[in-house]
Amino acid sequence: MYRDPVIVTGAGGFIGRHLVGALASAGLDIRPAFRRDPPAGGLLLDDQTNDTGLREALAGAGAVIHLAGRAHRTGEAPEEQADAFGAINREWPLRLAAAGAAAGVRHFLFVSTIGVHGTKGLIDHDSPLAPGTAYARSKAAAEAGLREEFPGHLVILRPPLVAGPGAPGNLARLARLASLPLPLPFGAVRNRRSLLSMRGLCRAIGAVLERWGGGEAASGAYVLADAAPVSTRDIVTAVRAGMGRAPGLL
């Protein structure tokens, strides 16, 4: 078991809420960090925190799990998105890692995205980097900077879309559509893609911490996904099965 305190950024987000609960239930000493209004026992920590504040917040911690970041937003000009992604998804993790190293943090886990490999063909750990969006490019740049700057043990996880209770974005929209009492025209759709369950992501992060706790010098970048890819048809069928309903697909 990992015995030193573990700081989790983005603790108020979709993944953070689940991960903090899972790791705390496993008996780890978790210090959740929030962008605003931290609850009792939480840290106020974001990209606006100055370097002194970062070092003070990270003092005494053994590991940092960096989940926090900026996702896609609609209605913004491309140059605005690129600047914001660069500041939050690239510069902030680099500052956080530098402050952690100065404060004695030995382990850093960065949750990146499978998008750093692009979107074409089958992807595995050995696939070349080919980020095609400003978001993916910011994550790839952060990965490169962390490898150069963080002197401790660094693990990078590259998940696809994460599925679980409260999932935002396209999964939430598809679930709302599936909840309607209407037939849907997805019966012939075979657009299979990989997803990762929230449980699977939490287990992967827990496994990294367990290895660090056992004294292993675990480092590297890893693509994660559930074993079986799914299609839109599969997702709607599963959602409706959970509601006790037939697929209702045309």
C-alpha positions, 0 to 999 in steps of 0.5 A: 500500500502507498503510505505517503499522502497523495494529492489528487487535483481536479477532485471535484470533476467527473473522474476526481469524485470517483477516484478520491472515493475509491482510493480513500476506501482502499485506505490511502491518505488522500488530499483532494485539491479543488479549483474553488470552494474546497470542502473541509480537508480539501486543498484550494489549488489551481492554475492561478496558484503561485509557485510558493502556494504550490510548494506549500500545498505539496509539502509532505506529499509523496505523490501527485495525481494530476487530473485537472485540465481544460476540456473542449468548449463550444463557441470559442475561436480556435486561437482562444482555445489553443491559448487556454489549452496551453496555459491550463493543460501544458503550463500548469502541470509543468509548474505543479511538477516543478513545485512538487519536486522542490517540495520532495514529491517523488511520484507524479501520475499524469492523466493525458488522453489517447488523442495524443495518438490521433484518431486513425487506426488501432492504437497501442503503447507503441503507436506514434504521437499524432495529436490532431486537435489543440486539446491533444497537442496541449496534452502531448506538450505536457507529456514531453515537458514532464519527461524533461523536467520531473526528476522522480518517477513519472507515469502517464496514462492515456485513456479514451472516453471514460464511462461511468455514473455522471459522465458528461459530454457525448455520453451524457447526451446519448444516454438522454437520447436513449432514455426517450420512449422512441425507437432510434435509428442505430440498429445498423451502426457498427462504429466501434470504438474503445471506452474505459470504465471508471472502475477500470481507470481507478483500478489502473491508478490504484495499481500504479500507487501500489507499485510505487508503495512497494518500492518499484521505480514504475515509470512510462506511458500507457494506453488504457481501454476496456477489452471490448470496443463498443458501438453507438448501437451497443451503448443504447442497448446497454442503457435501455437494458439498465432501464428494463427496456428493449433496445428499440432500434431501427 
